[in-house]
Amino acid sequence: MKLKTRIIISFFIIVLEPLLFTGLAFWAFSQYQFKVIEKQYGIENPTYQSLSNTAELVNNLTNEQAQVIQKVADTEPEKFENIQYLTELNKELQSMYSYLLVCEDDRIIYYGCEDYPSELVKKLAKVQEFTTSASNGMYLGGKVQALVKRVDFHTEEVQEGNVFIVSNILEMLPQTEELFRNMLVTVIIILAVTALGLTWWIYRGVISPLDKLRTATRKIKEGNLDFSVSTEGVSEIAELCQDFEDMRQRLKENAEEKIEFDRESKELISNISHDLKTPITAVKGYVEGIMDGVANTPEKMERYIKTVYNKANEMDRLINELTFYSKMDTNKIPYTFNKISVTDFFDDCAEDLKMELSSKNVEFSYSNYVEPEVLVIADAEQIKRVVNNIVSNSLKYTDAGRQRRINLRVKDVGDFIQVEIEDNGKGIAAKDLPNIFDRFYRTDSSRNSSKGGSGIGLSIVKKIMEDHGGKVWATSKENIGTVMYFVLRKYQEVPVNE
């Protein structure tokens, strides 16, 4: 759910939910109070108007006492001269928010409320002009705000006596008080529950994910990338969490790549140093021999110079390999693609290999099964580097104790030409075969260290072939030999329709 949608929903929940539940609560409490009013005040089918009409309720509430007073006035009017009786009767009325006022011949002899309004007497004088019954009251407005019921009585000594039941209609009835109290508590509970629910909803959808992001940011700041950020919360926050997780993974990958790169760089330096140390030592030794006069014959001098030349070429090859490696890592390999005749190119390549390998007492054979007109688009220099790297790698891991042999075959395989370079070395174990084109991968660390090697020769081969749109792979049998394969797509003229 989007944050905007959640905010809109929250707005309507804040406005509508309290109103809805408050209305339901008011209806439930009022229904209960209606039953209480109907039972206590004798009002049939009370309404909300009845609940708010204190005069009507009080009028019904004092009907019974008014009838009792009327009966006493008819049968025993002398009781109204008994203060004790009047006090007891007044106590009953006080529970009904009313009090008693007794007049004899326009003289008040008893009043049940000490702080009754002074204007009440004046109002009562006017009330006497009207006829009221015990069941009906008369409303007195102004400052009095009372409902008055009048009962007349006569005795031998009192010519005109009046008993007034004065009810305060401003006093809130207990049912109304309870309703308001319950409603107040209910509204507070509804608002509290709504606030807590919305707070939890917003916290769960926004605040909690942001807290996790802040914690994750702190971990990244401290260099800790070994954790994960779960995708949660509103859609915008969830997308932010996912982007943050992608960033963390990328940072972790970069950190791991940097560590691996540093390790590989150190290993490369170590390997190159090892490879350079041997020819440099040899060059120094032979040059010292020349300087000291050890090469005292033309034959020895020629052999020493030839050895120095070969070692210099070996160092030059290592330096070129290191230079190529740096360009390979930055994708700045200088390619010059041209149409190349497969037959002409590999014939020349085989001729060079034959001369080089014969000087190392290595048997070499060459077979070309491709038609003379077959062409490929390639960089001749880099393809030659591929062949030389594979041959060099083969010689490096072929025991000098046996007659070493290299076979070069070029075949036509449909849309591709396939080059095979076979040796009779120790072979490669099946578990190592898939990894031999990875940088610095060693199938036998002890053998590699003794043989030297930068460890990047075959990885350079793989990179060059991928950039040419081809591929390279190998098959091998231990103690029998290895065959390296690489393929290049043929060049084909595309006819233009005129």
Residue, then its C-alpha position, 0 to 999 in steps of 0.5 A: m500500500k502506498l504512503k499516500t493511500r495510507i495517509i488518506i485512509s488514516f484521515f478517514i479513520i480519524v474522522l469517521e471511526p470515532l463518529l461511527f463508534t460514538g454514535l453506536a455507543f450513544w444509541a446503546f446507552s440511550q436504549y438502556q436509559f430508556k428502559v430505566i426511565e420507562k420503569q422509574y418514571g412511568i413514561e411509555n416509549p420514551t424518546y430522546q426528547s424525553l431524555s432531555n426533558t427534565a420537566e416531563l421526567v420530574n413531573n412524572l416522578t412526583n406524581e405519586q407524592a402529589q397524589v398522596i398529598q392530595k389524599v391527605a388534604d382530602t382526609e386529614p388536612e391537619k397533618f399539614e400543620n405537623i412540622q415533623y410530617l412535613t419534614e419527612l415528606n420533604k425528605e422523600l421529595q428531595s430524592m426527586y430533586s423537589y421540595l415542599l412549600v406550605c402556605e396558610d392564608d398567604r403565609i408561608i409556614y414551611y419551606g423545604c429548601e433554605d435557598y429557594p429564590s425570593e422570586l418564588v413567592k411572587k410566582l406562587a401568588k400568580v400560580q394561585e390564580f390558576t387551577t392545577s391538579a395533583s398530576n399536572g404541574m405548572y412551569l415557572g420561568g425566569k430566575v425560578q426555573a421550576l415545575v410547581k404542583r399545588v394541592d389545596f386544603h382547608t381546616e377549621e383554623v385555615q381558610e385557604g391552605n396550599v401545599f406546593i411541590v417545587s421541582n428544580i428542572l435545572e438539576m440533571l437527572p441521574q440517568t442523564e448524568e450516567l449517559f453523559r458519563n458513559m459517553l465521555v468514557t466511551v469517547i475517550i476509549i474510542l479515541a485512545v484505541t483509534a490513536l493506538g491503532l493508527t500509531w501501530w499501523i503507521y509505525r509498522g508501515v513507516i517508522s519501523p522500516l525506517d528504524k531498520l534502515r537507520t540501523a542498516t546505515r549505521k552498520i554500513k558506516e561501521g563497515n559491516l555488510d554481512f546483514s540483509v534488509s527485509t522488504e516491508g512497510v508501505s510501497e514507497i518504503a518497501e521500494l526504498c528498502q529493496d533499493f537499499e538492500d540492492m545497494r548493500q549487496r552491490l557494496k558487499e560485492n564490490a568489497e569482496e571484488k576488491i579483496e579478491f582483486d588485491r589478493e590476485s594482484k599480490e599473487l600476480i606480483s609474486n608470480i611475476s617476481h618468481d618468473l622474472k627472478t629465474p631469467i634475471t639470475a641466468v642473465k646475470g650469471y651468463v653475463e658475468g661468465i662473459m665478463d670473467g672470460v669464461a666464454n673463451t671460445p667463439e662457440k661458448m660466446e655464441r651459446y652464452i649470448k643466445t641464452v641471454y637473448n632467450k632469457a631476455n625474450e622470456m622476460d619481455r614475454l612476462i612483461n607483455e603479459l603483465t601489461f595485457y593483464s592490466k588492460m584486460d582488467t580495464n577493458k582497454i585491450p587494443y583490438t584490430f579486427n580484420k578479415i584473415s585467411v585461416t589457412d595462411f594465418f595458421d600456416d605462418c603460426a605453425e611455422d613459427l611454432k615449429m622453429e621455437l619448439s624444435s629448439k626445445n626438443v619438442e615434437f610438433s605436428y600441424s594439420n589444416y582441414v580448412e579450405p583456402e578461401v575460408l576467412v574469419i574476422a579477428d585480430a591476428e596478433q591476439i589470436k597468435r597470443v592465444v595459441n602461444n599462451i596455450v602452447s606455453n602452458s602445455l610445455k610448462y606442465t609437461d615433464a622434461g623426462r619424456q619426449r614432449r609433443i604438441n599437435l596443432r589441428v585446424k578444422d572446419v565445423g560448419d559456421f565455425i573453424q575449430v582449433e585444437i592444440e594437444d599435448n602429452g603432458k600429465g593431464i588435468a583432473a576432472k574436478d579442476l578442468p572447469n576452473i583452469f580458465d579462471r585467473f590464478y587458479r592452480t590445479d597443483s600449487s606445489r607444481n605451479s610454484s616450481k614451474g613458475g608462471s603468472g597464473i593468468g595465461l589461460s584467463i587471457v585466452k578466455k578473455i580474448m576469445e570472448d571478445h572475438g565472439g568465440k569460446v574456449w574449453a578443454t578435455s584432458k586425461e590424467n597421465i595421457g594429455t590435454v586438448m585445448y579447443f577454441v572456435l571462431r565464427k567464419y566470415q560470410e558475405v551477406p548478399v545485398n538484394e537490389 
